[in-house]
Amino acid sequence: MPGVRQPQRKFLAVLFATILALRGRVTGRNLSRYCEYSERTIARQFRASFDWPDFHQRVMTVALDPRSELVSAQDASFIPKSGKHTSGLGHFFNGCASRAERGLEISTVAVVDQDDSAHARCVAALNTLPASPLLTTWPCLVEAMYLLWRAGGLPAQEELWGYLAEGLVVLHTPELGEWERMRELMRQYHDTPMDLADASLVVVAERLNLHRICTLDSHFYAYRINGTQPFEVVP
């Protein structure tokens, strides 16, 4: 970006990497514990001007196909805060209290690609999912955490942790003999191939007499429950 000097460029690179690796609240003190900058230097850098709208536009230009039809989505959150020198302090709507209160407002801005071939199907499937929690397995959780880390770092992983904490997603507890069955299935479908996460889901379906699965993995059209019954794949 034009106008960004080397010291600020270096600080921003360190800042982004540290935020992705940081556990807990992102504060000046916590940042200083995990990077080469002191808390005072971090505060000074945050006071420096930076064209964030231009930065976000440049990132989206590089990351997104300009031919796609995109929708901007925003989600605002309120943080109670007091003090005379807090930057951005004001009165904002607090949804929990149903009124405007003194504090800070932070916003998450996302870009949705409507041309994604799976987008419409996934949106439609949301209305068909049961109100009961979604069931998954430990191998699937490990794989999801890895993919989320690559896509969005710790904040993306925290979203999934939140689903587990709130009971929206439940982990299946493996029973004796399930690992042998997973090994047998991976041998049977070795030409697909079937990975451990897929095998764990098929075994759970067999154990609990389940037939409906929410996935974009086309392999589940080929897998059979107990060797005979097909899955009902959603979306």
C-alpha positions as CSV (number, residue, x, y, z in Angstrom):
1,M,0.0,0.0,0.0
2,P,1.3,3.4,-0.8
3,G,2.1,5.7,2.1
4,V,2.8,2.8,4.5
5,R,6.4,3.1,5.8
6,Q,8.6,0.1,6.5
7,P,8.2,0.3,10.4
8,Q,4.4,0.3,10.2
9,R,4.5,-2.4,7.5
10,K,6.6,-4.6,9.8
11,F,4.4,-3.9,12.8
12,L,1.2,-4.9,10.9
13,A,2.7,-8.1,9.7
14,V,3.7,-9.1,13.3
15,L,0.3,-7.9,14.6
16,F,-1.7,-10.1,12.2
17,A,0.4,-13.2,12.9
18,T,0.2,-12.6,16.7
19,I,-3.5,-12.2,16.7
20,L,-4.0,-15.5,14.9
21,A,-1.8,-17.3,17.4
22,L,-3.0,-15.5,20.5
23,R,-5.3,-17.2,22.9
24,G,-7.6,-15.1,25.0
25,R,-8.4,-11.4,24.7
26,V,-6.5,-9.3,22.2
27,T,-5.1,-6.5,24.4
28,G,-1.9,-4.6,24.3
29,R,-0.5,-6.5,27.3
30,N,-1.3,-9.9,25.8
31,L,0.1,-8.9,22.4
32,S,3.3,-7.9,24.0
33,R,3.7,-11.3,25.6
34,Y,3.6,-13.1,22.3
35,C,5.5,-10.7,20.0
36,E,8.7,-8.6,19.8
37,Y,7.0,-5.3,20.6
38,S,6.5,-3.8,24.0
39,E,3.0,-2.7,25.3
40,R,4.1,0.9,24.9
41,T,5.2,0.4,21.3
42,I,2.0,-1.4,20.4
43,A,0.0,1.5,21.9
44,R,2.0,4.0,19.9
45,Q,1.6,2.0,16.6
46,F,-2.2,1.8,17.2
47,R,-2.4,5.6,17.4
48,A,-0.8,5.9,14.0
49,S,-3.1,6.5,11.1
50,F,-3.9,3.7,8.7
51,D,-6.3,3.4,5.8
52,W,-8.2,0.3,6.9
53,P,-11.0,0.6,4.2
54,D,-8.4,0.7,1.5
55,F,-6.5,-2.2,3.1
56,H,-9.7,-4.4,3.2
57,Q,-10.6,-3.5,-0.4
58,R,-7.1,-4.5,-1.5
59,V,-7.3,-7.8,0.4
60,M,-10.7,-8.7,-1.1
61,T,-9.5,-7.7,-4.6
62,V,-6.7,-10.2,-4.3
63,A,-8.7,-13.0,-2.6
64,L,-12.0,-12.9,-4.5
65,D,-12.9,-13.4,-8.2
66,P,-14.1,-10.0,-9.5
67,R,-16.6,-11.7,-11.7
68,S,-18.5,-13.2,-8.7
69,E,-21.7,-11.7,-7.3
70,L,-20.8,-10.8,-3.7
71,V,-22.8,-9.8,-0.7
72,S,-21.4,-7.9,2.3
73,A,-22.5,-9.0,5.7
74,Q,-21.9,-7.2,9.0
75,D,-22.4,-8.3,12.6
76,A,-21.9,-5.6,15.3
77,S,-21.1,-6.4,19.0
78,F,-21.1,-4.2,22.0
79,I,-18.4,-4.1,24.6
80,P,-19.0,-2.2,27.9
81,K,-16.1,0.2,28.5
82,S,-15.4,3.3,30.6
83,G,-12.6,5.8,30.7
84,K,-11.8,9.2,29.4
85,H,-9.1,8.3,26.9
86,T,-10.4,5.1,25.3
87,S,-10.4,5.5,21.5
88,G,-13.8,5.1,19.9
89,L,-15.8,5.3,23.2
90,G,-19.4,6.3,22.7
91,H,-23.0,5.2,23.1
92,F,-24.0,2.1,21.2
93,F,-26.9,-0.3,21.2
94,N,-26.4,-3.2,23.6
95,G,-28.6,-6.1,22.4
96,C,-28.5,-7.9,25.7
97,A,-29.8,-4.8,27.5
98,S,-32.0,-3.6,24.6
99,R,-30.8,-0.1,25.0
100,A,-27.9,2.2,24.1
101,E,-25.0,2.1,26.6
102,R,-21.6,3.7,27.0
103,G,-18.9,1.5,25.6
104,L,-17.3,0.3,22.3
105,E,-18.8,-1.3,19.2
106,I,-16.8,-3.8,17.2
107,S,-18.0,-5.2,13.9
108,T,-17.3,-8.3,11.9
109,V,-17.5,-7.8,8.2
110,A,-17.7,-10.8,5.9
111,V,-18.1,-11.2,2.1
112,V,-20.4,-13.9,0.8
113,D,-19.8,-15.3,-2.6
114,Q,-23.3,-16.0,-4.1
115,D,-21.7,-17.7,-7.1
116,D,-20.3,-20.5,-4.9
117,S,-21.9,-23.6,-6.3
118,A,-22.7,-25.0,-2.8
119,H,-23.9,-21.7,-1.3
120,A,-27.6,-21.9,-2.3
121,R,-27.9,-25.6,-1.3
122,C,-26.3,-25.0,2.1
123,V,-28.6,-22.0,2.8
124,A,-31.7,-24.1,1.9
125,A,-30.5,-27.0,4.0
126,L,-30.4,-24.8,7.1
127,N,-34.2,-24.9,7.2
128,T,-34.3,-28.7,7.0
129,L,-31.9,-29.5,9.9
130,P,-33.5,-30.7,13.1
131,A,-33.6,-28.6,16.2
132,S,-31.6,-31.2,18.1
133,P,-27.8,-30.9,18.3
134,L,-25.7,-32.0,15.4
135,L,-23.6,-35.1,16.0
136,T,-20.0,-35.5,14.9
137,T,-16.8,-37.5,15.7
138,W,-13.4,-36.7,17.1
139,P,-11.6,-37.4,13.7
140,C,-14.0,-34.9,12.1
141,L,-13.4,-32.3,14.8
142,V,-9.6,-32.6,14.3
143,E,-10.0,-32.2,10.5
144,A,-12.3,-29.3,10.9
145,M,-10.0,-27.5,13.4
146,Y,-7.1,-28.0,10.9
147,L,-9.1,-26.5,8.0
148,L,-10.4,-23.6,10.1
149,W,-6.8,-22.8,11.2
150,R,-5.8,-22.6,7.6
151,A,-8.8,-20.5,6.6
152,G,-9.1,-18.1,9.5
153,G,-6.7,-19.0,12.4
154,L,-7.7,-19.1,16.0
155,P,-10.8,-16.9,15.6
156,A,-12.3,-19.3,13.2
157,Q,-11.5,-22.2,15.5
158,E,-13.1,-20.4,18.4
159,E,-16.4,-20.3,16.5
160,L,-16.4,-24.1,16.4
161,W,-15.4,-24.3,20.1
162,G,-18.4,-22.1,20.8
163,Y,-20.8,-24.5,19.0
164,L,-19.5,-27.3,21.2
165,A,-19.7,-25.2,24.4
166,E,-23.3,-24.2,23.6
167,G,-24.4,-27.8,22.8
168,L,-25.1,-27.1,19.1
169,V,-22.6,-29.8,18.2
170,V,-22.1,-33.0,20.2
171,L,-19.1,-35.3,20.0
172,H,-19.8,-39.1,19.7
173,T,-17.9,-41.1,22.4
174,P,-16.2,-44.0,20.6
175,E,-17.1,-47.5,21.8
176,L,-15.0,-50.6,21.9
177,G,-14.6,-52.2,18.5
178,E,-15.3,-49.0,16.5
179,W,-11.6,-48.6,15.5
180,E,-11.6,-52.1,14.0
181,R,-14.7,-51.3,12.0
182,M,-13.1,-48.1,10.7
183,R,-10.0,-50.0,9.6
184,E,-12.2,-52.5,7.8
185,L,-14.1,-49.7,6.0
186,M,-11.0,-47.9,5.0
187,R,-9.7,-51.1,3.4
188,Q,-13.1,-51.7,1.7
189,Y,-13.2,-48.2,0.2
190,H,-9.5,-47.8,-0.4
191,D,-10.0,-46.9,-4.1
192,T,-12.3,-44.0,-3.2
193,P,-10.3,-43.4,-0.9
194,M,-11.9,-43.2,2.5
195,D,-10.1,-41.3,5.2
196,L,-10.4,-41.7,9.0
197,A,-13.0,-38.9,9.4
198,D,-15.3,-40.5,6.8
199,A,-14.9,-43.9,8.3
200,S,-15.8,-42.6,11.8
201,L,-19.1,-41.1,10.5
202,V,-20.1,-44.4,8.7
203,V,-19.4,-46.3,11.9
204,V,-21.5,-43.9,14.0
205,A,-24.3,-44.3,11.5
206,E,-24.1,-48.0,11.8
207,R,-24.0,-48.0,15.6
208,L,-26.8,-45.5,16.1
209,N,-29.0,-46.4,13.2
210,L,-28.6,-43.0,11.5
211,H,-29.1,-42.4,7.8
212,R,-29.1,-38.6,7.3
213,I,-25.8,-36.8,7.0
214,C,-25.0,-33.1,6.4
215,T,-21.9,-32.9,4.2
216,L,-20.6,-31.6,0.8
217,D,-18.4,-34.7,0.5
218,S,-19.6,-36.6,-2.6
219,H,-18.0,-39.8,-1.3
220,F,-21.1,-40.4,1.0
221,Y,-23.2,-41.1,-2.1
222,A,-21.0,-44.2,-2.6
223,Y,-20.7,-45.3,1.1
224,R,-23.2,-47.8,2.4
225,I,-24.4,-48.2,6.0
226,N,-23.8,-51.9,7.0
227,G,-22.8,-52.5,3.4
228,T,-26.3,-52.0,2.0
229,Q,-28.1,-48.8,3.0
230,P,-27.3,-45.5,1.3
231,F,-27.0,-42.2,3.1
232,E,-29.5,-39.4,2.8
233,V,-27.1,-36.6,2.0
234,V,-28.0,-33.0,2.9
235,P,-27.7,-30.6,1.1
